Amino acid sequence: MGFMDKVKAQATVLADKAQTGVQQGQSKLAELQSGKQVDHLLRDLGAHVFLGERGRAPEDSESEVAAIVGQLDALEAAGTPVVITPPVPATAPPGGAVPQPGPSAVPVAPPPPSTGTIPQSSNRLPGE
């Protein structure tokens, strides 16, 4: 096998790996997009239910709820899991210290004692 044949074989292998990577990336992107769509639909469904519970549902709320449930059923039938996404936990700052609300940690100098008189100023400039 000549040098050029080895180069062509290696290029073919690399092209196959690149194509596989692109397909995996597209699959992951489609997965993320369908997950975002589920989150959006669940949010809208929750808004309709909340407003209905409070007596403020729009006129077409029942048909909207039916349409949203239909879209969620279709996504689930297509293989997209319909689950509630857990909230992202807050991360602690480095070192594990969690800032506490309250007074500032910067020390503040107490005010000078009041004697009831205004101190006289000298005519000297600082540093003289």
N, C-alpha and C positions, 0 to 999 in steps of 0.2 A: 504494500500500500504506500503510495507516494505521499509527500508532504501535503499537496493540495487536497488529496482525498481525505486525509485526517482533518484538515481545516474544514472541509465541507461537512464531514460527519459531526464535528464539534458544533458547527453553526446550526445544524439541524437539531441537535439535542438542545441547544440553548433556545432556539426558536420554539420548540415544543414546551420547554419549561416556562418561557415567557407567556405563551398562549394559555397554559394551565393557570398561571398566576393571574392573568387578565380575567379568565372565566371565574376564578374564585373571588376576585375583587368585585366583579359584577354581581355575583350571587350574594355576597355580603351586603353590597349596596342595596340590592332589591329587598333583602331581609330587613335592613334598617329602615328603608322607606315604608315598607308595609307595617313595621312596628310603630312608626310615627303616625301612620294613618289610623291604626287601632287606637293609639293614645288620643288622637284628635276626636275620633268617633265616640270613645268612652267619655271624654270631657263634655262633648255636646249632649250625649245621653244623660249624663249627670246633671247638666244645667237644666234640661227639660224636666227631669224628675224633681229637682229642687224647686223650680218655679211652680210646678204642679202642686207640690206639697204646700206651698205658700199661697196658693190660689192666684198666682200671677202668670200662669202659663198662657202663651200665645194661642190664638184660635186654632191654628193648624198643628198644635203640639202633638196630638195623637198620631197624625199621619207622619210627622217628622220622626217620632219615636219608632214607629213601625219601619220607616225607611232606614233609620240608623241600625236597628236590630237586623234588618235584612242585609245591610252591607257588612255588618260584623259576622253574620252567619256565612256569607259568601267568602269572606277572608279566611274564616276558620276552616271552611270546606276546602279551600285552596292550600291549606297547610300552615297558615299563619296563626301562631298561638295568640289567643285573646286572653291576656293576663293583665293584672294591674302592675304597672311598673313601680317598684319601690322607690321612695325618694332617695336622692343622693345624700349620704351622711356628710355632715360637716367634718372637716378634718382639723385636727389640733395643730397648732403651730409647732415648728421644730422645738424639740426639747420637752414637749408635752405640757408646757405652761399654757393655761387657758386664762386669758385676760378676764378680770372680774369687773363688773360695773362698780362705780363708786368714785371717790376722790382720786385726783391725779396722784401718781407716784412721785411727781417732781416736788421736791421740798420747796416750800415758800417761806421766805424770811419774814419773821414777825415785824409788824410796824414798830417804829421807834416809840419809846414811851412819850406820852404827851405831858408837857409841863405847863401848858397854858400860855406860854410866851413864844413868840416867833424868834428863832435864833438869828443873831446878827451875822451878816455875811462879811467876809473879809474882802478886801480889794485885791487880794492876791489871786493869781491864776494857778490852776493846778500845776504842780511840778516846779514851782518857784521856790 
